[in-house]
Amino acid sequence: MRRLAPPSGRRGQVLAGVVLIVMLLLIIVPAMVAWVQQDTKLSVKDRKTTTAFNLAEAGIDRAYWKLKSSTSTWANARAGISLSGYAFDTNYTDVAGGVYRISITSGPSTDQVQVIAEGRDLLGKEKRAIQVQYTNSSIPGGLISGAAISEGGTSIVHWGPMLAMNNITLTGSAASRYFPRKLSKQAVVGTVGNPRDTNGITPPNTDNLEWWSSYAVPELPTFDFAALRSSAAATNTLNCNGTVTGTHTNHVACGSTCTNCSVVNITNDSHYLNDEVWYWDNNVSFTGSSGIKGTVIVRGNMSTAGTDSYNPPNVHVPATAWKEYQKFDTSSTNQYPGDLGLSTSAASYNIGACGVTCEGSASGSDIGFYGFVYVGGTINMTGDSDIYGAVWVQSGWSGSGNVMIFYNDTLVLPQLNVTLTRDSWRERTPSVSAW
């Protein structure tokens, strides 16, 4: 039987459809090819950019360890003395994928060093740069313990964090104070009514405002005790002992063989405000009237019980003091000593100026220690033992009674290593100088 041909109109419709499909393909295929090519280029560019960024990070790491290599290296960098290999004068190729270079300069503040590291991929088309500022922070907080911290009673720390290699335990009224920041390598423990970390070092480990458990407590400096002891020997403030009953220049010293030195009414000593190093080889207890200005080094245990007797002038307040009160810091003033409002602190403060209202307890206007206190054993602070400076204790702190620490972040002590604190980190535009 003969097959009938389709109507001519239908043949025209098929042809038109074929032409339309071909035209669409002619439009879509080149676009898809272009898109694939562009995506490939972007992927390659992204890979090269990531490589350049990783190289810049490698440069930051190299600079970090260079600065930590010796105290003289840090001192030269801080003084603005150029370090060979760290003035954009060397291209390092120890990391696969490209090269990097480093610049180490002083500033912007007098105690800071700035590092700029730039990375470049192998073809040299992609560059990334990172800028970091470091401080050699020998005293990173108001109260630092190489063991545990037990904070109770009216014991208070202002303006700087508490750091401990073991637990920080808060009891009594201390548990109801949500300042300063508490940083523990183990756990920060409160009370049932005022808890902190309730599950040990299992995450979550922080409220991101006031306490941090399982925290990477900064590396602690190694102090130059030989230099400190020599300084005390030179000023006749080495192993001062016995009941100080009158003003005198030549201190009564028990010598290095004395196991337990007992110092009563140290304010009767003519040197007590000379800003010197006071050094004890073993244990020491302070009773009566206290008011030492200077650096106190106790290689054994230390205890205090007595009254404060030094009324200092206005003292420096750390610019970052407000960070210790983030749990309740608002635009109101006088929420803590030196408070000027939200995230703002005064440059100075007269201790006792706002009393119990903002200090949390009555400091009066006097203190027992003005400077840095180091204790190689344990420390037991009772009575009125307020401190402007910082306390470093190796084997555990126990504070009770009316004891306050006002942190001074400008303290500098002779140390045998470099302990860097990163103040800032940011990515920046690479320099235009030739590689």
C-alpha positions as CSV (number, residue, x, y, z in Angstrom):
1,M,0.0,0.0,0.0
2,R,1.4,3.4,-0.9
3,R,2.6,5.6,2.2
4,L,1.0,9.0,2.1
5,A,3.5,12.0,2.4
6,P,2.9,14.4,5.4
7,P,1.3,17.6,4.6
8,S,3.7,20.3,3.6
9,G,2.7,22.5,6.6
10,R,3.8,19.8,9.1
11,R,7.2,19.4,7.3
12,G,7.7,23.2,7.7
13,Q,6.9,23.0,11.4
14,V,9.5,20.3,12.0
15,L,12.1,22.2,10.1
16,A,11.4,25.3,12.1
17,G,11.8,23.3,15.3
18,V,15.1,21.9,14.2
19,V,16.4,25.4,13.3
20,L,15.2,26.8,16.7
21,I,17.1,24.0,18.5
22,V,20.2,24.6,16.5
23,M,20.1,28.3,17.2
24,L,19.6,27.6,20.9
25,L,22.6,25.3,20.9
26,L,24.6,27.9,19.1
27,I,23.8,30.4,21.9
28,I,24.0,28.0,24.9
29,V,27.1,26.0,24.0
30,P,29.5,29.0,23.6
31,A,28.1,30.4,26.8
32,M,28.6,27.1,28.6
33,V,32.1,26.9,27.2
34,A,32.9,30.5,28.3
35,W,31.4,29.8,31.8
36,V,33.5,26.6,32.2
37,Q,36.6,28.5,31.1
38,Q,35.9,31.4,33.5
39,D,35.1,29.0,36.3
40,T,38.4,27.2,35.6
41,K,40.3,30.5,35.7
42,L,38.6,31.5,38.9
43,S,39.4,28.1,40.5
44,V,43.0,28.4,39.4
45,K,43.1,32.0,40.7
46,D,41.5,31.0,44.0
47,R,44.0,28.2,44.4
48,K,46.9,30.5,43.7
49,T,45.4,33.1,46.1
50,T,45.1,30.5,48.8
51,T,48.7,29.4,48.2
52,A,49.9,33.0,48.5
53,F,47.9,33.5,51.8
54,N,49.4,30.3,53.2
55,L,52.8,31.5,52.3
56,A,52.1,34.8,54.1
57,E,51.1,32.9,57.2
58,A,54.3,30.9,57.0
59,G,56.1,34.2,57.1
60,I,54.3,35.3,60.2
61,D,55.2,32.0,61.9
62,R,58.9,32.4,60.9
63,A,58.9,36.0,62.3
64,Y,57.2,34.9,65.5
65,W,59.9,32.3,66.3
66,K,62.6,34.8,65.2
67,L,61.4,37.3,67.8
68,K,61.2,34.6,70.5
69,S,64.7,33.3,69.7
70,S,66.4,35.6,72.2
71,T,65.8,38.6,74.4
72,S,68.4,40.6,72.4
73,T,66.6,39.9,69.2
74,W,63.4,41.2,70.7
75,A,65.2,44.2,72.1
76,N,66.7,45.1,68.7
77,A,63.4,44.8,66.9
78,R,61.6,46.9,69.5
79,A,64.4,49.5,69.2
80,G,63.9,49.7,65.4
81,I,67.3,48.0,64.6
82,S,66.9,46.1,61.2
83,L,67.2,42.3,61.4
84,S,69.0,40.6,58.5
85,G,66.5,38.5,56.5
86,Y,63.5,40.4,58.0
87,A,63.5,43.7,56.1
88,F,62.0,42.4,52.8
89,D,65.6,41.6,51.9
90,T,65.2,37.8,51.6
91,N,62.8,35.6,49.6
92,Y,62.2,32.4,51.5
93,T,61.4,29.2,49.4
94,D,61.1,26.6,52.1
95,V,57.3,26.2,51.6
96,A,56.1,24.6,48.4
97,G,54.1,26.7,45.9
98,G,55.9,30.0,46.0
99,V,58.0,32.4,48.0
100,Y,57.5,34.7,51.0
101,R,59.3,37.6,52.5
102,I,59.1,39.3,56.0
103,S,59.4,42.8,57.4
104,I,59.9,43.3,61.2
105,T,59.8,46.9,62.4
106,S,59.2,48.7,65.8
107,G,56.0,50.2,66.8
108,P,53.4,51.6,66.5
109,S,53.6,52.0,70.3
110,T,56.9,52.0,72.1
111,D,56.6,48.4,73.5
112,Q,55.3,46.8,70.3
113,V,56.9,45.2,67.2
114,Q,55.1,45.0,63.9
115,V,55.4,42.1,61.4
116,I,54.4,42.2,57.8
117,A,54.6,38.9,55.8
118,E,53.9,38.7,52.1
119,G,53.3,35.5,50.0
120,R,53.5,35.1,46.3
121,D,52.6,32.1,44.1
122,L,55.2,30.5,41.7
123,L,54.0,32.5,38.7
124,G,54.0,35.7,40.7
125,K,50.5,36.7,39.7
126,E,48.9,36.3,43.1
127,K,50.1,38.1,46.3
128,R,48.7,38.2,49.8
129,A,49.9,40.1,52.9
130,I,49.3,39.8,56.6
131,Q,50.2,42.3,59.4
132,V,50.5,41.4,63.0
133,Q,51.6,43.4,66.1
134,Y,53.2,41.8,69.1
135,T,54.1,42.8,72.7
136,N,56.6,41.0,74.9
137,S,54.2,40.6,77.8
138,S,56.0,39.4,80.9
139,I,53.1,40.0,83.2
140,P,49.8,39.2,81.3
141,G,47.3,39.6,84.1
142,G,46.6,40.8,87.6
143,L,46.8,37.4,89.2
144,I,48.8,34.5,87.6
145,S,49.2,31.1,89.1
146,G,51.3,28.2,88.0
147,A,48.9,25.9,89.9
148,A,45.4,26.7,91.2
149,I,43.6,29.8,92.3
150,S,41.1,29.8,95.2
151,E,39.3,33.1,95.3
152,G,37.0,33.7,98.3
153,G,35.7,36.2,100.7
154,T,36.2,39.8,99.6
155,S,39.3,39.1,97.6
156,I,39.0,41.1,94.3
157,V,41.1,41.5,91.1
158,H,40.6,44.7,89.0
159,W,41.7,45.7,85.5
160,G,43.4,42.5,84.5
161,P,42.5,38.8,84.1
162,M,43.2,35.9,86.4
163,L,45.2,33.1,84.8
164,A,45.8,29.6,86.2
165,M,47.4,26.4,85.0
166,N,45.0,24.5,87.2
167,N,41.4,25.2,88.4
168,I,40.1,28.6,89.3
169,T,37.7,28.0,92.2
170,L,35.3,30.8,93.3
171,T,33.6,30.7,96.7
172,G,31.5,32.9,98.9
173,S,31.0,36.5,97.7
174,A,33.8,36.0,95.1
175,A,31.5,33.7,93.1
176,S,28.9,36.4,92.7
177,R,31.4,38.9,91.1
178,Y,31.5,38.5,87.4
179,F,34.8,40.2,86.9
180,P,37.6,40.0,85.9
181,R,38.1,37.5,83.1
182,K,39.1,34.1,84.4
183,L,41.3,31.9,82.2
184,S,42.1,28.4,83.3
185,K,44.0,25.6,81.7
186,Q,41.6,23.3,83.6
187,A,38.2,24.5,84.8
188,V,36.6,27.6,86.2
189,V,34.4,26.5,89.0
190,G,31.7,28.5,90.8
191,T,29.0,27.7,93.3
192,V,25.5,26.2,92.9
193,G,24.0,29.7,93.1
194,N,26.6,31.3,90.9
195,P,28.0,28.5,88.7
196,R,30.6,28.8,85.9
197,D,31.8,25.7,84.1
198,T,29.6,22.8,85.1
199,N,31.0,20.1,82.9
200,G,34.7,20.4,83.4
201,I,36.9,20.6,80.3
202,T,34.2,19.1,78.1
203,P,32.9,21.8,75.7
204,P,31.3,24.3,75.9
205,N,34.2,25.8,77.8
206,T,33.3,29.5,78.0
207,D,30.6,32.1,78.1
208,N,32.8,34.3,75.9
209,L,32.5,37.2,78.4
210,E,33.9,36.3,81.8
211,W,35.3,32.7,82.1
212,W,37.2,30.3,79.9
213,S,38.1,26.7,80.8
214,S,40.5,24.5,78.9
215,Y,42.2,27.8,77.9
216,A,45.6,28.0,76.3
217,V,47.1,30.0,79.1
218,P,50.0,32.0,77.6
219,E,53.6,30.8,78.0
220,L,55.0,32.1,81.2
221,P,58.3,34.0,81.3
222,T,61.4,32.8,83.0
223,F,62.6,35.6,85.3
224,D,66.2,36.5,85.8
225,F,66.4,35.7,89.5
226,A,70.1,36.1,89.6
227,A,69.8,39.7,88.4
228,L,66.9,40.4,90.8
229,R,68.8,39.0,93.8
230,S,71.9,41.0,92.9
231,S,69.8,44.1,92.7
232,A,68.4,43.4,96.2
233,A,71.9,42.8,97.6
234,A,73.1,46.1,96.2
235,T,70.3,48.0,97.9
236,N,70.6,46.0,101.2
237,T,67.0,44.7,100.7
238,L,68.0,41.0,100.6
239,N,66.4,38.7,103.2
240,C,65.2,41.5,105.4
241,N,64.1,39.8,108.7
242,G,63.0,40.4,112.2
243,T,60.8,42.9,113.9
244,V,61.4,46.3,112.4
245,T,61.1,48.6,115.4
246,G,62.6,51.8,114.1
247,T,63.8,53.7,111.1
248,H,67.1,52.4,109.9
249,T,69.2,52.2,106.8
250,N,71.0,48.9,107.4
251,H,68.3,46.2,107.3
252,V,68.3,43.3,109.7
253,A,69.0,40.3,107.4
254,C,68.8,36.7,108.4
255,G,70.8,35.5,105.4
256,S,70.1,32.7,102.9
257,T,70.0,30.1,105.6
258,C,66.9,31.7,107.2
259,T,63.9,29.4,106.6
260,N,61.1,31.6,107.9
261,C,61.6,35.4,107.9
262,S,59.1,37.4,109.9
263,V,58.7,41.1,108.9
264,V,56.6,43.3,111.2
265,N,55.8,46.9,110.4
266,I,57.9,47.2,107.2
267,T,56.8,50.8,106.9
268,N,59.3,51.7,109.7
269,D,62.1,50.7,107.3
270,S,63.6,53.7,105.6
271,H,63.7,51.9,102.2
272,Y,60.0,50.9,102.0
273,L,59.1,53.5,99.3
274,N,62.4,53.5,97.4
275,D,61.1,51.4,94.5
276,E,63.7,48.7,95.0
277,V,63.9,45.0,94.7
278,W,63.0,43.1,97.9
279,Y,64.2,39.5,97.8
280,W,63.8,36.6,100.1
281,D,65.4,33.2,99.5
282,N,62.9,31.3,101.5
283,N,59.6,31.9,103.3
284,V,58.4,35.2,104.6
285,S,55.4,36.5,106.5
286,F,54.3,40.1,106.7
287,T,52.4,41.4,109.7
288,G,51.6,44.9,111.1
289,S,51.9,47.8,108.8
290,S,52.7,47.1,105.1
291,G,53.5,49.5,102.3
292,I,56.4,48.3,100.1
293,K,57.0,50.1,96.8
294,G,59.0,48.0,94.4
295,T,59.5,44.4,93.3
296,V,58.9,41.7,95.9
297,I,60.5,38.3,95.2
298,V,59.8,35.4,97.6
299,R,61.3,32.1,96.5
300,G,59.4,30.2,99.2
301,N,55.9,30.7,100.7
302,M,54.4,34.1,101.6
303,S,51.7,35.2,103.9
304,T,50.3,38.6,104.9
305,A,48.2,39.7,107.8
306,G,48.0,43.3,108.8
307,T,47.1,46.7,107.5
308,D,47.9,48.8,104.4
309,S,49.8,52.0,104.9
310,Y,50.9,53.5,101.6
311,N,48.7,56.1,99.9
312,P,49.8,56.4,96.3
313,P,48.9,59.2,93.9
314,N,46.6,58.6,90.9
315,V,47.7,55.3,89.3
316,H,47.7,54.2,85.7
317,V,44.6,52.3,84.4
318,P,45.2,49.9,81.5
319,A,43.5,51.0,78.3
320,T,41.8,47.6,78.0
321,A,40.6,47.5,81.6
322,W,37.0,47.6,80.4
323,K,37.4,44.1,78.9
324,E,37.4,42.6,82.4
325,Y,33.8,43.8,83.0
326,Q,32.0,42.8,79.8
327,K,29.4,40.8,81.7
328,F,27.8,44.0,82.9
329,D,29.6,46.9,81.2
330,T,27.1,49.5,79.9
331,S,27.1,53.3,79.1
332,S,26.7,54.0,82.8
333,T,29.8,55.2,84.7
334,N,31.4,54.0,87.9
335,Q,30.5,50.4,87.4
336,Y,34.1,49.6,88.2
337,P,37.2,51.7,89.2
338,G,38.0,54.1,86.4
339,D,34.9,53.4,84.4
340,L,33.8,56.1,81.9
341,G,31.0,54.3,80.2
342,L,30.6,51.5,77.6
343,S,34.0,50.0,76.6
344,T,35.8,53.1,78.0
345,S,38.2,53.4,80.9
346,A,39.9,56.4,82.4
347,A,43.7,56.9,82.0
348,S,44.2,57.1,85.8
349,Y,42.4,56.4,89.0
350,N,42.8,57.4,92.6
351,I,42.5,54.2,94.6
352,G,39.5,54.3,96.9
353,A,37.9,57.2,95.0
354,C,34.5,55.4,94.4
355,G,34.8,53.1,97.4
356,V,32.5,50.1,97.8
357,T,30.2,51.4,95.0
358,C,32.6,50.4,92.2
359,E,35.5,48.7,93.8
360,G,33.3,45.9,95.3
361,S,34.8,46.3,98.7
362,A,36.4,49.1,100.8
363,S,40.0,49.6,99.8
364,G,40.2,52.9,101.6
365,S,42.9,54.8,99.7
366,D,45.9,52.8,100.8
367,I,47.7,49.6,99.7
368,G,50.3,47.2,101.1
369,F,52.3,46.5,97.9
370,Y,53.0,48.8,95.0
371,G,54.7,46.8,92.2
372,F,55.1,43.2,91.3
373,V,54.9,40.3,93.8
374,Y,56.4,36.9,92.8
375,V,56.0,33.9,95.1
376,G,57.8,30.6,94.3
377,G,55.6,28.6,96.7
378,T,52.1,29.3,97.9
379,I,50.6,32.6,99.0
380,N,48.0,33.3,101.6
381,M,46.7,36.9,101.6
382,T,44.5,37.9,104.6
383,G,43.8,41.2,106.3
384,D,44.2,44.4,104.3
385,S,46.8,43.5,101.7
386,D,45.8,45.5,98.6
387,I,48.2,45.6,95.7
388,Y,48.7,47.9,92.8
389,G,50.7,45.9,90.2
390,A,50.4,42.1,89.8
391,V,50.9,38.9,91.7
392,W,52.6,35.8,90.3
393,V,52.4,32.6,92.4
394,Q,53.9,29.3,91.3
395,S,52.1,26.8,93.7
396,G,48.7,28.2,94.5
397,W,46.9,31.4,95.6
398,S,44.5,31.7,98.5
399,G,42.9,35.1,99.0
400,S,40.4,36.0,101.7
401,G,39.5,39.0,103.7
402,N,39.8,42.5,102.2
403,V,42.4,41.9,99.5
404,M,42.3,43.7,96.2
405,I,44.7,43.7,93.2
406,F,44.7,46.6,90.8
407,Y,46.5,45.4,87.7
408,N,49.3,47.5,86.2
409,D,50.1,46.5,82.6
410,T,53.3,48.5,82.4
411,L,55.3,46.3,84.7
412,V,58.6,45.2,83.2
413,L,61.0,42.7,84.8
414,P,64.3,41.1,83.7
415,Q,63.5,37.8,82.1
416,L,65.4,35.1,80.2
417,N,62.9,34.4,77.5
418,V,60.5,36.2,75.2
419,T,56.7,35.7,75.8
420,L,54.8,37.3,72.9
421,T,51.2,38.5,73.1
422,R,49.5,39.1,69.7
423,D,47.8,42.5,69.9
424,S,46.3,42.6,66.4
425,W,46.0,40.6,63.2
426,R,44.8,41.8,59.8
427,E,45.2,41.2,56.1
428,R,46.5,44.1,54.2
429,T,47.4,45.2,50.7
430,P,50.8,43.8,49.5
431,S,53.5,46.4,49.2
432,V,54.6,47.6,45.8
433,S,58.3,47.1,46.4
434,A,60.1,44.7,44.0
435,W,60.7,41.2,45.0
